[in-house]
Amino acid sequence: MNLHEHQAKEILRRYGVPSPAGSLASEGAAAAAAARSLGGASWAVKAQIHAGLRHDAGGVRMVSGPEAAGAAAGELLGNRLVTPQTGPRGKLVRSVYVEEAVGAARELYLAILVDRSRGRVAFLASRTGGSDIEDRAQAEPGSLRHLTVDGDLGFDPQAAAGMAADLGLEGRAASQAVEIMAALYKAFLELDASLIEINPLALTHEGGLTALDVKMVIDDNALFRHKDLAALRDVEELDPSELEAQRFALNYVRLDGNIGVMVNGAGLALATLDLMKQQGGAPADFMDIRPEASRDQVAEGFRLLLRNPEIDAILVNVYGGGILRCDTVAEGIAAACKSEGLRVPLIVRAAGTNGELARKTLKAQGVTFTPAGSIGTAVASAVEAAGREAA
């Protein structure tokens, strides 16, 4: 679950991570009033959407004077902000965060995440922060410092001090960096976060550190332990179909392509999408049916695909094994087709437990589909069918 910048900053302040004072506003007049209340001579007016690279897209405005803050908010609110992370549709700006402007002598990067390659929590840091951090990390791998935390030993202040020195920090700033890292580690564990990223972490002209922007992601699977955090979910930021999928325990992310995809198992789903992209296809979604999914859950998932007007073909790639059988998937597909109608080509690969029964079930229920014996054949057929329908 993604949090907005203002939410993440408020939470981290409780752990001792400093950030500039700010106030949320949903209309221009409120933004101007917020600037007056905060005091000072200049402010940052920031669009609150669940996407990065806002600054490059005009989603962060530096202004002087309360009236300018109100005007900047008015230009952002109610409009869609398109960044490289939003896709071409962009995100509707419903609120802005008006924040005290801070002069930075340097901008650094600091994050804590789960290092899946090592199976441990790790810090990432760089001497230079900013929107191009990913590109610079690829071009200059050595520019990104890495500090793994031993889960048994916990946070090591000496190791953190070494990372602060690598970042070129000294004196008060170095000590504060260690304190911030300790706070991030504590917050990361207590909140069941999967990512907390401060970019940039500003070294001010006065020699202190403050978080200018924060991204925080909470593990959805742990939200039952954090009712307060679950209440922070901004459902307006979610695609309606994604919200509907959550109601039926489906792992679903809508994408910008024209081939609907239903697969059981996240690994098989990712492999299917990768193969599709290699063959020139464009997936319209990522949908992973959980192993314990029922016929009705499958039906609801397939209805989401049928209701997507951008889809020109649908690929179902299931491998029956363990709890979920192929015929259960087929029954769900047939039920969805009866209620919604099937308007696009359907390609089905059903292997494993009751694969043949699944194909017989679809035929018996009058569902028109193209069977495929392998993943490669299934993907190729879906790509060809989608291209034919789109032409």
C-alpha positions as CSV (number, residue, x, y, z in Angstrom):
1,M,0.0,0.0,0.0
2,N,1.4,3.4,-1.1
3,L,1.2,6.4,1.2
4,H,1.1,10.0,0.1
5,E,4.1,12.1,0.8
6,H,2.4,14.1,3.6
7,Q,1.3,10.9,5.3
8,A,4.7,9.4,5.2
9,K,6.3,12.5,6.6
10,E,3.9,12.8,9.4
11,I,4.5,9.1,10.4
12,L,8.3,9.5,10.2
13,R,8.3,12.7,12.3
14,R,6.9,10.5,15.2
15,Y,10.1,8.4,14.8
16,G,12.3,11.5,14.9
17,V,13.0,12.0,11.1
18,P,12.9,15.8,10.5
19,S,11.0,17.3,7.5
20,P,9.8,20.8,6.7
21,A,6.5,22.0,8.2
22,G,3.6,21.7,5.8
23,S,-0.1,21.6,5.4
24,L,-2.5,19.8,3.1
25,A,-4.9,21.7,0.9
26,S,-7.7,20.7,-1.6
27,E,-8.4,24.1,-3.1
28,G,-6.4,27.2,-4.0
29,A,-7.7,29.4,-1.2
30,A,-6.8,26.8,1.3
31,A,-3.3,26.6,-0.1
32,A,-2.8,30.3,0.2
33,A,-4.1,30.2,3.8
34,A,-1.7,27.4,4.5
35,A,1.2,29.4,3.2
36,R,0.3,32.3,5.5
37,S,-0.1,30.0,8.5
38,L,3.3,28.4,7.9
39,G,5.0,31.7,7.6
40,G,8.2,32.5,5.7
41,A,8.6,34.0,2.3
42,S,8.6,30.9,-0.1
43,W,7.0,27.5,-0.2
44,A,6.8,24.3,-2.3
45,V,3.4,23.4,-3.6
46,K,3.4,19.7,-4.3
47,A,0.8,17.5,-6.1
48,Q,-0.1,14.6,-3.9
49,I,-0.4,11.5,-6.2
50,H,1.0,8.0,-5.9
51,A,3.8,8.5,-8.4
52,G,7.3,9.7,-8.5
53,L,9.1,12.2,-10.8
54,R,6.5,14.8,-10.0
55,H,9.0,17.7,-10.2
56,D,10.0,17.0,-13.8
57,A,6.3,16.9,-14.8
58,G,5.5,20.3,-13.2
59,G,3.9,18.7,-10.1
60,V,6.1,20.6,-7.7
61,R,6.0,24.4,-7.8
62,M,8.3,26.7,-5.9
63,V,6.5,30.0,-5.1
64,S,6.9,33.2,-3.2
65,G,3.9,34.8,-1.6
66,P,0.6,33.2,-0.4
67,E,-1.2,34.4,-3.5
68,A,1.3,32.5,-5.7
69,A,0.8,29.4,-3.6
70,G,-2.9,29.6,-4.2
71,A,-2.4,30.1,-7.9
72,A,-0.1,27.2,-8.2
73,A,-2.5,25.0,-6.3
74,G,-5.3,26.1,-8.6
75,E,-3.3,25.1,-11.6
76,L,-2.6,21.6,-10.2
77,L,-5.9,20.7,-8.5
78,G,-8.4,19.0,-10.7
79,N,-5.9,18.3,-13.5
80,R,-4.2,15.1,-14.4
81,L,-0.4,14.9,-13.9
82,V,1.5,12.7,-16.3
83,T,4.9,11.4,-15.2
84,P,7.0,8.5,-16.4
85,Q,5.5,6.5,-13.5
86,T,1.8,7.2,-14.1
87,G,1.4,6.0,-17.7
88,P,-0.2,8.1,-20.4
89,R,-3.5,8.6,-18.4
90,G,-1.7,10.4,-15.6
91,K,-3.1,10.8,-12.1
92,L,-5.8,13.3,-11.0
93,V,-4.5,15.8,-8.5
94,R,-7.0,16.0,-5.7
95,S,-4.8,17.6,-3.0
96,V,-1.6,19.5,-2.7
97,Y,0.9,19.8,0.1
98,V,2.1,23.3,0.9
99,E,5.5,23.1,2.5
100,E,8.2,25.5,3.8
101,A,10.9,26.0,1.2
102,V,14.3,24.8,2.4
103,G,17.6,25.8,1.0
104,A,19.9,22.8,0.4
105,A,23.6,22.9,0.3
106,R,23.6,19.3,-0.9
107,E,20.9,16.7,-1.8
108,L,21.5,13.1,-0.8
109,Y,19.6,9.9,-1.3
110,L,18.7,7.4,1.5
111,A,16.4,4.4,1.5
112,I,15.6,1.3,3.4
113,L,14.1,-1.8,1.8
114,V,14.1,-5.5,1.7
115,D,17.1,-6.8,-0.2
116,R,15.6,-9.9,-1.7
117,S,18.9,-11.1,-3.1
118,R,20.3,-11.4,0.4
119,G,17.0,-11.9,2.3
120,R,17.7,-9.0,4.6
121,V,16.8,-5.4,5.3
122,A,19.3,-3.0,3.7
123,F,20.0,0.7,3.4
124,L,20.8,2.3,0.1
125,A,22.4,5.7,-0.1
126,S,24.1,8.1,-2.5
127,R,26.0,11.4,-2.2
128,T,23.6,12.9,-4.8
129,G,19.8,12.6,-4.7
130,G,17.3,13.7,-7.2
131,S,14.9,12.3,-9.8
132,D,17.6,10.7,-11.9
133,I,18.9,8.4,-9.1
134,E,17.9,5.2,-10.9
135,D,19.7,6.2,-14.1
136,R,22.8,7.3,-12.2
137,A,22.9,4.1,-10.2
138,Q,22.9,2.1,-13.5
139,A,25.5,4.3,-15.1
140,E,27.7,4.5,-12.0
141,P,27.0,1.4,-9.8
142,G,29.6,2.5,-7.3
143,S,27.7,5.7,-6.6
144,L,25.1,3.8,-4.7
145,R,26.2,2.7,-1.2
146,H,24.8,-0.5,0.3
147,L,24.5,-1.5,3.9
148,T,22.9,-4.8,4.9
149,V,21.5,-5.2,8.4
150,D,22.0,-8.5,10.2
151,G,18.6,-9.4,11.5
152,D,20.0,-11.2,14.5
153,L,22.3,-8.3,15.5
154,G,20.0,-5.5,14.6
155,F,20.9,-1.9,13.7
156,D,24.7,-1.2,13.9
157,P,25.4,2.5,14.7
158,Q,29.1,2.1,13.8
159,A,28.2,0.7,10.4
160,A,25.7,3.5,9.9
161,A,28.4,6.0,10.8
162,G,30.6,4.5,8.1
163,M,27.9,5.0,5.6
164,A,27.5,8.6,6.7
165,A,31.2,9.1,6.2
166,D,30.9,7.6,2.7
167,L,28.3,10.2,2.0
168,G,30.8,12.9,2.8
169,L,29.0,13.9,6.0
170,E,30.8,15.2,9.1
171,G,30.1,16.5,12.6
172,R,26.5,17.3,13.4
173,A,25.3,16.1,10.0
174,A,27.0,12.7,10.3
175,S,25.6,12.1,13.8
176,Q,22.1,13.1,12.6
177,A,22.4,10.7,9.6
178,V,23.0,7.8,12.0
179,E,20.0,8.9,14.1
180,I,17.8,9.1,11.0
181,M,19.0,5.7,9.8
182,A,18.2,4.2,13.3
183,A,14.7,5.8,13.1
184,L,14.1,4.5,9.6
185,Y,15.1,1.0,10.7
186,K,12.7,1.1,13.7
187,A,9.9,2.5,11.6
188,F,10.5,-0.1,8.8
189,L,10.2,-3.0,11.2
190,E,7.3,-1.7,13.3
191,L,5.2,-0.6,10.3
192,D,5.9,-3.7,8.2
193,A,7.1,-1.5,5.4
194,S,8.6,-2.8,2.2
195,L,10.2,0.6,1.2
196,I,10.9,3.9,2.9
197,E,12.8,6.3,0.6
198,I,14.0,9.8,1.3
199,N,14.8,11.6,-2.0
200,P,16.2,14.0,-1.5
201,L,17.6,14.1,2.0
202,A,18.8,17.7,2.2
203,L,21.9,18.9,3.9
204,T,20.8,22.5,4.8
205,H,23.1,25.5,4.8
206,E,22.8,25.4,8.6
207,G,24.4,22.0,8.6
208,G,21.4,19.8,9.5
209,L,19.5,17.1,7.6
210,T,15.9,17.2,6.6
211,A,13.7,15.0,4.4
212,L,12.4,17.0,1.5
213,D,10.5,14.1,-0.1
214,V,9.5,10.7,1.3
215,K,8.0,7.6,-0.3
216,M,6.7,4.9,1.9
217,V,5.2,1.5,0.9
218,I,3.5,-0.8,3.5
219,D,3.2,-4.5,3.0
220,D,-0.5,-5.2,2.2
221,N,-0.2,-8.6,3.8
222,A,0.6,-7.0,7.2
223,L,-2.3,-4.4,7.2
224,F,-4.3,-6.6,9.5
225,R,-1.8,-5.6,12.2
226,H,-2.1,-1.9,11.3
227,K,-5.7,-0.7,11.3
228,D,-4.5,2.9,11.6
229,L,-2.3,2.6,8.5
230,A,-5.0,0.7,6.5
231,A,-7.3,3.7,7.2
232,L,-4.8,5.9,5.3
233,R,-5.3,4.1,2.0
234,D,-6.4,6.5,-0.7
235,V,-8.9,4.5,-2.7
236,E,-9.3,7.4,-5.2
237,E,-5.7,6.7,-6.3
238,L,-6.6,3.1,-7.2
239,D,-8.0,2.0,-10.5
240,P,-11.6,1.0,-9.9
241,S,-11.0,-2.4,-11.3
242,E,-8.0,-2.9,-9.0
243,L,-10.2,-2.0,-6.0
244,E,-12.8,-4.4,-7.2
245,A,-10.1,-7.1,-7.6
246,Q,-9.0,-6.6,-4.0
247,R,-12.6,-7.4,-2.8
248,F,-12.2,-10.8,-4.3
249,A,-8.7,-11.5,-3.2
250,L,-7.2,-11.2,-6.7
251,N,-3.7,-9.9,-7.4
252,Y,-4.5,-7.5,-10.2
253,V,-2.7,-4.5,-11.7
254,R,-4.1,-2.7,-14.7
255,L,-1.7,-1.9,-17.5
256,D,-1.8,0.0,-20.7
257,G,-1.9,-2.8,-23.3
258,N,-4.6,-4.5,-25.2
259,I,-4.2,-8.2,-24.2
260,G,-6.1,-9.3,-21.1
261,V,-4.1,-11.9,-19.0
262,M,-5.3,-14.3,-16.4
263,V,-2.7,-16.6,-14.8
264,N,-2.4,-18.6,-11.6
265,G,0.8,-17.9,-9.8
266,A,2.8,-14.7,-9.7
267,G,5.9,-16.3,-11.2
268,L,4.0,-17.8,-14.1
269,A,2.2,-14.5,-14.6
270,L,5.5,-12.5,-14.8
271,A,7.0,-15.1,-17.2
272,T,3.9,-14.8,-19.4
273,L,4.0,-11.0,-19.5
274,D,7.7,-11.1,-20.3
275,L,7.2,-13.5,-23.1
276,M,4.4,-11.4,-24.4
277,K,6.5,-8.3,-24.5
278,Q,9.3,-10.2,-26.3
279,Q,6.8,-11.2,-29.0
280,G,5.6,-7.7,-29.5
281,G,2.4,-7.9,-27.4
282,A,1.1,-5.4,-24.9
283,P,-0.5,-6.9,-21.7
284,A,-3.5,-5.0,-20.4
285,D,-3.1,-6.3,-16.9
286,F,-1.2,-8.5,-14.4
287,M,-3.7,-10.9,-12.8
288,D,-2.6,-13.7,-10.5
289,I,-5.3,-16.1,-9.3
290,R,-4.4,-17.3,-5.8
291,P,-4.1,-21.0,-5.3
292,E,-7.2,-21.1,-3.0
293,A,-9.4,-19.1,-5.5
294,S,-13.0,-20.3,-5.9
295,R,-15.1,-20.5,-9.0
296,D,-16.8,-17.2,-8.1
297,Q,-13.5,-15.4,-7.5
298,V,-12.2,-16.6,-10.9
299,A,-15.5,-15.4,-12.5
300,E,-15.2,-11.9,-10.9
301,G,-11.6,-11.7,-12.2
302,F,-12.6,-12.7,-15.7
303,R,-15.4,-10.1,-15.7
304,L,-12.8,-7.4,-15.0
305,L,-11.1,-8.4,-18.3
306,L,-14.4,-8.6,-20.2
307,R,-15.4,-5.1,-19.0
308,N,-12.1,-3.5,-20.1
309,P,-12.9,-1.8,-23.4
310,E,-9.2,-1.5,-24.3
311,I,-8.8,-5.3,-24.5
312,D,-8.7,-6.9,-28.0
313,A,-7.8,-10.5,-26.9
314,I,-7.6,-12.5,-23.7
315,L,-5.0,-15.1,-22.7
316,V,-5.7,-17.6,-19.9
317,N,-2.6,-19.5,-18.8
318,V,-3.2,-21.8,-15.9
319,Y,-1.4,-24.8,-14.5
320,G,-3.5,-26.9,-12.2
321,G,-1.8,-28.3,-9.2
322,G,-2.3,-28.4,-5.5
323,I,-5.5,-26.6,-4.5
324,L,-6.6,-24.9,-7.7
325,R,-7.7,-27.1,-10.5
326,C,-8.0,-26.1,-14.2
327,D,-11.7,-27.0,-14.3
328,T,-12.4,-24.6,-11.5
329,V,-10.9,-21.8,-13.6
330,A,-12.9,-23.0,-16.6
331,E,-16.2,-22.9,-14.6
332,G,-15.4,-19.3,-13.5
333,I,-14.7,-18.2,-17.1
334,A,-17.9,-19.8,-18.3
335,A,-19.9,-18.1,-15.6
336,A,-18.4,-14.7,-16.5
337,C,-19.0,-15.1,-20.2
338,K,-22.6,-15.9,-19.6
339,S,-23.2,-12.8,-17.6
340,E,-21.0,-10.4,-19.6
341,G,-20.7,-11.9,-23.1
342,L,-17.4,-12.7,-24.8
343,R,-16.6,-10.1,-27.5
344,V,-12.9,-10.8,-28.1
345,P,-10.8,-13.8,-29.0
346,L,-10.0,-16.1,-26.1
347,I,-6.8,-18.2,-26.0
348,V,-6.6,-20.9,-23.2
349,R,-3.7,-22.9,-22.0
350,A,-4.8,-25.3,-19.3
351,A,-2.2,-27.8,-18.1
352,G,-1.9,-29.9,-15.1
353,T,-4.7,-31.2,-12.9
354,N,-8.0,-31.5,-14.9
355,G,-6.6,-29.6,-17.9
356,E,-8.6,-31.7,-20.4
357,L,-11.7,-31.4,-18.2
358,A,-11.3,-27.6,-18.3
359,R,-11.4,-27.6,-22.1
360,K,-14.4,-29.9,-22.2
361,T,-16.1,-27.6,-19.6
362,L,-15.6,-24.5,-21.8
363,K,-16.9,-26.3,-24.9
364,A,-19.9,-27.7,-23.0
365,Q,-20.8,-24.2,-21.7
366,G,-20.6,-22.7,-25.3
367,V,-17.5,-20.7,-24.7
368,T,-15.6,-20.1,-28.0
369,F,-11.8,-20.3,-27.4
370,T,-8.6,-21.3,-29.0
371,P,-6.7,-24.0,-27.1
372,A,-2.9,-23.9,-26.8
373,G,-0.6,-26.6,-25.7
374,S,2.4,-24.5,-24.6
375,I,3.1,-21.1,-23.2
376,G,4.9,-20.0,-26.3
377,T,2.0,-21.0,-28.6
378,A,-0.6,-19.4,-26.3
379,V,1.3,-16.1,-26.2
380,A,1.9,-16.1,-29.9
381,S,-1.8,-16.8,-30.6
382,A,-2.9,-14.0,-28.2
383,V,-0.5,-11.5,-29.8
384,E,-1.7,-12.4,-33.3
385,A,-5.4,-12.2,-32.3
386,A,-5.0,-8.9,-30.5
387,G,-3.2,-7.4,-33.5
388,R,-5.9,-8.7,-35.9
389,E,-8.7,-7.2,-33.7
390,A,-7.0,-3.9,-33.3
391,A,-6.3,-3.5,-37.0
